[in-house]
Amino acid sequence: MNRRRAKEIFDHALDEEPARRDAFLERTCGPATRREVERLLAAHARSDGFLRRPAADRVQAERLAPGARVGSY
């Protein structure tokens, strides 16, 4: 199984409507690659989209003045 190929197929599968993904996977990959792509799709479905939202939207924190330090940062 080629992980790079599985990632490419995964990216394209995300563009497919969920109802059409099975047929897409049937056309585009063999059994081992399909298992890997399905694993990636399942992990994607479980994710909460943390990379799609800015971290500041997820944190309930006070506003910090520019240049303020938080801990050692």
Chimera marker file (.cmm) of the C-alpha trace (Angstrom):
<marker_set name="trace">
<marker id="1" x="0.000" y="0.000" z="0.000" r="1" g="1" b="0" radius="0.5"/>
<marker id="2" x="1.297" y="3.404" z="-0.990" r="1" g="1" b="0" radius="0.5"/>
<marker id="3" x="0.555" y="5.955" z="1.735" r="1" g="1" b="0" radius="0.5"/>
<marker id="4" x="1.031" y="8.901" z="-0.621" r="1" g="1" b="0" radius="0.5"/>
<marker id="5" x="-1.541" y="7.399" z="-2.997" r="1" g="1" b="0" radius="0.5"/>
<marker id="6" x="-3.916" y="6.732" z="-0.085" r="1" g="1" b="0" radius="0.5"/>
<marker id="7" x="-3.604" y="10.391" z="0.995" r="1" g="1" b="0" radius="0.5"/>
<marker id="8" x="-4.341" y="11.575" z="-2.557" r="1" g="1" b="0" radius="0.5"/>
<marker id="9" x="-7.418" y="9.357" z="-2.762" r="1" g="1" b="0" radius="0.5"/>
<marker id="10" x="-8.502" y="10.511" z="0.718" r="1" g="1" b="0" radius="0.5"/>
<marker id="11" x="-8.278" y="14.154" z="-0.379" r="1" g="1" b="0" radius="0.5"/>
<marker id="12" x="-10.412" y="13.417" z="-3.441" r="1" g="1" b="0" radius="0.5"/>
<marker id="13" x="-12.854" y="11.316" z="-1.407" r="1" g="1" b="0" radius="0.5"/>
<marker id="14" x="-13.520" y="14.306" z="0.847" r="1" g="1" b="0" radius="0.5"/>
<marker id="15" x="-14.699" y="16.192" z="-2.246" r="1" g="1" b="0" radius="0.5"/>
<marker id="16" x="-17.179" y="13.434" z="-3.088" r="1" g="1" b="0" radius="0.5"/>
<marker id="17" x="-20.660" y="13.450" z="-1.653" r="1" g="1" b="0" radius="0.5"/>
<marker id="18" x="-20.815" y="10.898" z="1.184" r="1" g="1" b="0" radius="0.5"/>
<marker id="19" x="-23.366" y="8.818" z="-0.752" r="1" g="1" b="0" radius="0.5"/>
<marker id="20" x="-20.950" y="8.534" z="-3.698" r="1" g="1" b="0" radius="0.5"/>
<marker id="21" x="-17.745" y="7.810" z="-1.776" r="1" g="1" b="0" radius="0.5"/>
<marker id="22" x="-18.160" y="4.039" z="-1.771" r="1" g="1" b="0" radius="0.5"/>
<marker id="23" x="-18.387" y="3.908" z="-5.572" r="1" g="1" b="0" radius="0.5"/>
<marker id="24" x="-15.458" y="6.333" z="-5.843" r="1" g="1" b="0" radius="0.5"/>
<marker id="25" x="-13.298" y="4.126" z="-3.610" r="1" g="1" b="0" radius="0.5"/>
<marker id="26" x="-14.343" y="1.020" z="-5.537" r="1" g="1" b="0" radius="0.5"/>
<marker id="27" x="-13.153" y="2.653" z="-8.788" r="1" g="1" b="0" radius="0.5"/>
<marker id="28" x="-9.922" y="4.133" z="-7.516" r="1" g="1" b="0" radius="0.5"/>
<marker id="29" x="-8.153" y="1.771" z="-5.146" r="1" g="1" b="0" radius="0.5"/>
<marker id="30" x="-7.397" y="-1.803" z="-4.222" r="1" g="1" b="0" radius="0.5"/>
<marker id="31" x="-8.283" y="-3.451" z="-0.914" r="1" g="1" b="0" radius="0.5"/>
<marker id="32" x="-5.251" y="-2.372" z="1.138" r="1" g="1" b="0" radius="0.5"/>
<marker id="33" x="-5.380" y="1.231" z="-0.042" r="1" g="1" b="0" radius="0.5"/>
<marker id="34" x="-9.121" y="1.320" z="0.476" r="1" g="1" b="0" radius="0.5"/>
<marker id="35" x="-8.723" y="0.194" z="4.097" r="1" g="1" b="0" radius="0.5"/>
<marker id="36" x="-6.219" y="3.000" z="4.665" r="1" g="1" b="0" radius="0.5"/>
<marker id="37" x="-8.457" y="5.594" z="2.999" r="1" g="1" b="0" radius="0.5"/>
<marker id="38" x="-11.458" y="4.415" z="5.034" r="1" g="1" b="0" radius="0.5"/>
<marker id="39" x="-9.339" y="4.699" z="8.191" r="1" g="1" b="0" radius="0.5"/>
<marker id="40" x="-8.444" y="8.273" z="7.253" r="1" g="1" b="0" radius="0.5"/>
<marker id="41" x="-12.081" y="9.101" z="6.475" r="1" g="1" b="0" radius="0.5"/>
<marker id="42" x="-13.201" y="7.694" z="9.835" r="1" g="1" b="0" radius="0.5"/>
<marker id="43" x="-10.575" y="9.728" z="11.687" r="1" g="1" b="0" radius="0.5"/>
<marker id="44" x="-11.628" y="12.828" z="9.758" r="1" g="1" b="0" radius="0.5"/>
<marker id="45" x="-15.277" y="12.245" z="10.695" r="1" g="1" b="0" radius="0.5"/>
<marker id="46" x="-14.332" y="11.956" z="14.391" r="1" g="1" b="0" radius="0.5"/>
<marker id="47" x="-12.288" y="15.150" z="14.371" r="1" g="1" b="0" radius="0.5"/>
<marker id="48" x="-13.919" y="18.277" z="15.726" r="1" g="1" b="0" radius="0.5"/>
<marker id="49" x="-12.513" y="20.596" z="13.069" r="1" g="1" b="0" radius="0.5"/>
<marker id="50" x="-9.906" y="22.079" z="15.403" r="1" g="1" b="0" radius="0.5"/>
<marker id="51" x="-7.785" y="23.196" z="12.461" r="1" g="1" b="0" radius="0.5"/>
<marker id="52" x="-10.667" y="25.035" z="10.828" r="1" g="1" b="0" radius="0.5"/>
<marker id="53" x="-11.241" y="27.464" z="13.704" r="1" g="1" b="0" radius="0.5"/>
<marker id="54" x="-8.730" y="29.891" z="15.162" r="1" g="1" b="0" radius="0.5"/>
<marker id="55" x="-7.475" y="28.845" z="18.588" r="1" g="1" b="0" radius="0.5"/>
<marker id="56" x="-8.677" y="32.155" z="20.031" r="1" g="1" b="0" radius="0.5"/>
<marker id="57" x="-12.255" y="31.128" z="19.188" r="1" g="1" b="0" radius="0.5"/>
<marker id="58" x="-11.847" y="27.945" z="21.235" r="1" g="1" b="0" radius="0.5"/>
<marker id="59" x="-10.386" y="29.503" z="24.355" r="1" g="1" b="0" radius="0.5"/>
<marker id="60" x="-12.380" y="31.455" z="26.903" r="1" g="1" b="0" radius="0.5"/>
<marker id="61" x="-9.612" y="33.747" z="28.101" r="1" g="1" b="0" radius="0.5"/>
<marker id="62" x="-9.107" y="37.341" z="29.082" r="1" g="1" b="0" radius="0.5"/>
<marker id="63" x="-7.830" y="39.724" z="26.482" r="1" g="1" b="0" radius="0.5"/>
<marker id="64" x="-4.117" y="40.227" z="26.836" r="1" g="1" b="0" radius="0.5"/>
<marker id="65" x="-2.402" y="43.482" z="26.069" r="1" g="1" b="0" radius="0.5"/>
<marker id="66" x="0.071" y="43.365" z="23.191" r="1" g="1" b="0" radius="0.5"/>
<marker id="67" x="3.419" y="42.175" z="24.490" r="1" g="1" b="0" radius="0.5"/>
<marker id="68" x="1.897" y="40.545" z="27.601" r="1" g="1" b="0" radius="0.5"/>
<marker id="69" x="3.514" y="37.303" z="28.737" r="1" g="1" b="0" radius="0.5"/>
<marker id="70" x="1.697" y="34.094" z="29.543" r="1" g="1" b="0" radius="0.5"/>
<marker id="71" x="3.867" y="31.913" z="31.713" r="1" g="1" b="0" radius="0.5"/>
<marker id="72" x="7.287" y="31.773" z="30.138" r="1" g="1" b="0" radius="0.5"/>
<marker id="73" x="5.905" y="32.769" z="26.758" r="1" g="1" b="0" radius="0.5"/>
<link id1="1" id2="2" r="1" g="1" b="0" radius="0.2"/>
<link id1="2" id2="3" r="1" g="1" b="0" radius="0.2"/>
<link id1="3" id2="4" r="1" g="1" b="0" radius="0.2"/>
<link id1="4" id2="5" r="1" g="1" b="0" radius="0.2"/>
<link id1="5" id2="6" r="1" g="1" b="0" radius="0.2"/>
<link id1="6" id2="7" r="1" g="1" b="0" radius="0.2"/>
<link id1="7" id2="8" r="1" g="1" b="0" radius="0.2"/>
<link id1="8" id2="9" r="1" g="1" b="0" radius="0.2"/>
<link id1="9" id2="10" r="1" g="1" b="0" radius="0.2"/>
<link id1="10" id2="11" r="1" g="1" b="0" radius="0.2"/>
<link id1="11" id2="12" r="1" g="1" b="0" radius="0.2"/>
<link id1="12" id2="13" r="1" g="1" b="0" radius="0.2"/>
<link id1="13" id2="14" r="1" g="1" b="0" radius="0.2"/>
<link id1="14" id2="15" r="1" g="1" b="0" radius="0.2"/>
<link id1="15" id2="16" r="1" g="1" b="0" radius="0.2"/>
<link id1="16" id2="17" r="1" g="1" b="0" radius="0.2"/>
<link id1="17" id2="18" r="1" g="1" b="0" radius="0.2"/>
<link id1="18" id2="19" r="1" g="1" b="0" radius="0.2"/>
<link id1="19" id2="20" r="1" g="1" b="0" radius="0.2"/>
<link id1="20" id2="21" r="1" g="1" b="0" radius="0.2"/>
<link id1="21" id2="22" r="1" g="1" b="0" radius="0.2"/>
<link id1="22" id2="23" r="1" g="1" b="0" radius="0.2"/>
<link id1="23" id2="24" r="1" g="1" b="0" radius="0.2"/>
<link id1="24" id2="25" r="1" g="1" b="0" radius="0.2"/>
<link id1="25" id2="26" r="1" g="1" b="0" radius="0.2"/>
<link id1="26" id2="27" r="1" g="1" b="0" radius="0.2"/>
<link id1="27" id2="28" r="1" g="1" b="0" radius="0.2"/>
<link id1="28" id2="29" r="1" g="1" b="0" radius="0.2"/>
<link id1="29" id2="30" r="1" g="1" b="0" radius="0.2"/>
<link id1="30" id2="31" r="1" g="1" b="0" radius="0.2"/>
<link id1="31" id2="32" r="1" g="1" b="0" radius="0.2"/>
<link id1="32" id2="33" r="1" g="1" b="0" radius="0.2"/>
<link id1="33" id2="34" r="1" g="1" b="0" radius="0.2"/>
<link id1="34" id2="35" r="1" g="1" b="0" radius="0.2"/>
<link id1="35" id2="36" r="1" g="1" b="0" radius="0.2"/>
<link id1="36" id2="37" r="1" g="1" b="0" radius="0.2"/>
<link id1="37" id2="38" r="1" g="1" b="0" radius="0.2"/>
<link id1="38" id2="39" r="1" g="1" b="0" radius="0.2"/>
<link id1="39" id2="40" r="1" g="1" b="0" radius="0.2"/>
<link id1="40" id2="41" r="1" g="1" b="0" radius="0.2"/>
<link id1="41" id2="42" r="1" g="1" b="0" radius="0.2"/>
<link id1="42" id2="43" r="1" g="1" b="0" radius="0.2"/>
<link id1="43" id2="44" r="1" g="1" b="0" radius="0.2"/>
<link id1="44" id2="45" r="1" g="1" b="0" radius="0.2"/>
<link id1="45" id2="46" r="1" g="1" b="0" radius="0.2"/>
<link id1="46" id2="47" r="1" g="1" b="0" radius="0.2"/>
<link id1="47" id2="48" r="1" g="1" b="0" radius="0.2"/>
<link id1="48" id2="49" r="1" g="1" b="0" radius="0.2"/>
<link id1="49" id2="50" r="1" g="1" b="0" radius="0.2"/>
<link id1="50" id2="51" r="1" g="1" b="0" radius="0.2"/>
<link id1="51" id2="52" r="1" g="1" b="0" radius="0.2"/>
<link id1="52" id2="53" r="1" g="1" b="0" radius="0.2"/>
<link id1="53" id2="54" r="1" g="1" b="0" radius="0.2"/>
<link id1="54" id2="55" r="1" g="1" b="0" radius="0.2"/>
<link id1="55" id2="56" r="1" g="1" b="0" radius="0.2"/>
<link id1="56" id2="57" r="1" g="1" b="0" radius="0.2"/>
<link id1="57" id2="58" r="1" g="1" b="0" radius="0.2"/>
<link id1="58" id2="59" r="1" g="1" b="0" radius="0.2"/>
<link id1="59" id2="60" r="1" g="1" b="0" radius="0.2"/>
<link id1="60" id2="61" r="1" g="1" b="0" radius="0.2"/>
<link id1="61" id2="62" r="1" g="1" b="0" radius="0.2"/>
<link id1="62" id2="63" r="1" g="1" b="0" radius="0.2"/>
<link id1="63" id2="64" r="1" g="1" b="0" radius="0.2"/>
<link id1="64" id2="65" r="1" g="1" b="0" radius="0.2"/>
<link id1="65" id2="66" r="1" g="1" b="0" radius="0.2"/>
<link id1="66" id2="67" r="1" g="1" b="0" radius="0.2"/>
<link id1="67" id2="68" r="1" g="1" b="0" radius="0.2"/>
<link id1="68" id2="69" r="1" g="1" b="0" radius="0.2"/>
<link id1="69" id2="70" r="1" g="1" b="0" radius="0.2"/>
<link id1="70" id2="71" r="1" g="1" b="0" radius="0.2"/>
<link id1="71" id2="72" r="1" g="1" b="0" radius="0.2"/>
<link id1="72" id2="73" r="1" g="1" b="0" radius="0.2"/>
</marker_set>
